[in-house]
Amino acid sequence: MIALDHIGLAATTLEQGIAYVFERTGITVPLGGAHPGKGTHNALTATGDSSYLEIIAPDPSQAEPEFPRMFDQDSTATKAALMDGPRIQTYLLRTDNIERDMAIYREHGFDLGQSVSAARGALRWQIALRPDGKLNAQGAVPVLLQWPDGPHVSDGMDNQGLRLQNLTLRTPQAAKISALFAALGFHDTRISVTQDATPLITATYQTPNGQLVTLGD
């Protein structure tokens, strides 16, 4: 089993990210919690079909982490880009066998690092992270995670009626990513991969009043 889990929207501060989503959608995404030892905290809202939107930012209440923050948040390029506003850094797929699927990534030339344990409050999961915090193909290659068996975490999240309609990946590595999806057996009609020299990830959501809005553009 492999499926779209969530989209990671990065911001310089969590407050900035929450304000950005509110300005676009009219929805205030509530606080989630901190990632101890990882140097980040987040805000979360469900977006339909067992998926959710995560706003993630450095947590000023934590000491600097031993390793760079996940999703390439500490790179000079990301920090410069976030000066223009929040952006979608990447998206995550959930799997029922993270080691198996990490091997498929490696066969297609993508290094996810290693599977590590992560936590937020009582939640526990496995996530594939590189020690340098970097993403593959500027985030167009998804990060992998594995939740414990049982209901999906989004079932217990804030749900204000925001629904994901499309996730668009513009990337110079479109062919390699499409081949990876095929090898994983991953199919989601909401996701499109487009060949483009300039990498960009955008997500279109339907708001509760039926309006379509795009994040990350």
N, C-alpha and C positions, 0 to 999 in steps of 0.2 A: 504494500500500500504506500502510495506517495501522493501528496496533495498540497496545494497552496495553503500555508498556515497564516502568515501575516506579512505586512509591509512595514518596513522600518523607515520612518521619517526623522531625520536628524535635525537638530537645531543647536544653536550656540548655548541657549538656556532652555529649560523645560517651559518656562513661562512664555518665551518667544514662540515656541512650537505650538503651544496650546492656543495662543492668540492668533497665529497664522491659520490654524484649522477653523477657528471660530469665524474669522473674517471671511473665509471661503464658503463655509457650510452652515454657519449659524449654530453649530454644535460645540458645546464645551466638553472637551475630552477630560474625564476625571483622572486624578493621580492614580498610578499603579503602585509603584514602590521602588526601592533601591535594589541594586545588584551588588551585594557585599563583596568587596575585594576587586570588583570589576571597574569601579569608578564612575558608574552611570546610574541614572534613575529614569523612570518612564511614566507615561500616561497612556491609557488604553481604552479603546471602545470597539465593540463587536461590529462587523461589517457584513454579516450574512454568510451562509454556506460554510459555517465553521471556520471563519477567517476573522481577522481583526486588524486594526490600525494601531501601530505602536509609535508614539513620539518618544524619542530617546535623546538624552543630552548628558553632558558631564554633571556629576553630582557634587556640588561644592561642599557638602558635609562630609565627604569621604577624603581620606588621604589619597595622594597620587597612587594609582595602581602599579603593581610590579611590572605588568606587561601593558602595552598600548591598549587603549579602549577599543572594544569591538566595533566593527563596521567602519574601520579606517577613520575614526573620529579625530584622532590625534595628528593626522598628517597635515603638513603645511598646506597642501592643495585643498583638503576638505575644509580646514579652518578659513581659508581665503574665500572659498565658495559660499560658506555659510554666512559670511559677512553680507551677502546679498539676500539672505533669507533662508528659511528651512528648505531642505531638499530631500528627496527620497534617495537614500544611500543604497538600499538593496531590498530584497524580499526573501522570505524563508519558506522552504518546503518542509513538511513533516513526513517522517518515514517511520515504519515499524522495525527497521533494521539499519541503523545509521552506519555501521561498519561496512556492511554489504554495499550500500549506495556510495559511500566515500570511495570505495575501490573502483566503482564505475566512473566516478569523477576523475580519478587518477588515470584511468585508461584513456580518457578523453583530454588529458593534458591540463587538468585543473587541480590545484593543490588547496584542499580545505584545511590543512593543518591536522589537528587531532580532535577527537571527541572528548569534551571535558564536561564535568558536572557544573550546573548552574542552579541558582536559587533566587527566589524573590518571596519573602515571607515563608509561607508553608509550601509553596510550589517548588518542585524539583524537576529538572529535565536534563537531557544531554544535548550539547550543541557542538558543532564542528567549528573550531576557531583556529586561526593561524596565530602563532606567537607574536608575529609582527603586527597583528591587527588588520592586515590588508585584506582587500576583497579581490575576487577574480573578475577580470573584464570590467573594472570600475563599478562593480555591484550587479552587472547584468547576469552574472552566474549566481544562482541562489545559494544562500547558506542552508545547511541542513540541520534539523533538530529532531529529537525524538522525545515525545511525551510519555509518561506512564500510561498504562492501559486504563480505560475508563472514559467518561464524558470529556469532550474537548474543553479546554480551559475557557474558550469564548462563551460557553454556555452559561457561565457564572459572571460574565462581565456586564458592565454598563452597555445598554443597547438602546440607542436613541433613534434607530431607523436609518442609519447611514448604511448604504449598500454598495459594495464594490461592483462596478460594471466592467471596467477594462484596466489592464495593466499593460503599458506599452514600453517595450525595451528597444531603444535605439542604440545600436552597438556595431563596432567594426567586426565583431566576432559572431555575427548572427548565424552563420552556417554551423560553426562548432557548437553553439548553444542549442540549436535545433537538433543536432545529432545527439547531444547529451540527453535532451528530453526524450528522444525516441528510445535511447538505450535504457533509460530509467523507467520507461513505460508511463511517462507523465504527460497527461493531456488535460488542458483547461482552456476552454473556448474564450475565456476572458483575457487570456494572455496573448499578445502578439509580439513577435521578434522581427525587427526591421533592420536591414543593413544600413548603417550610417557612420560616417567618419567621426562624428561628434557624439560621444556617449551621452545618453539622457534617459532617465526613467521617470515616467509619469503615470499617475493613477487617476481614473475618472470614477467618481462616486455619484450615486443618486441620493439626494437629501430627502428628508421626510416629506417635503412639499413637492417632490417630483423633479426638482431642478438638478441638472447635471453640472458638476463642478470638477475641475482638475487640480490635483495637487502635484507639486514638483516641477511645474513649467516655469 
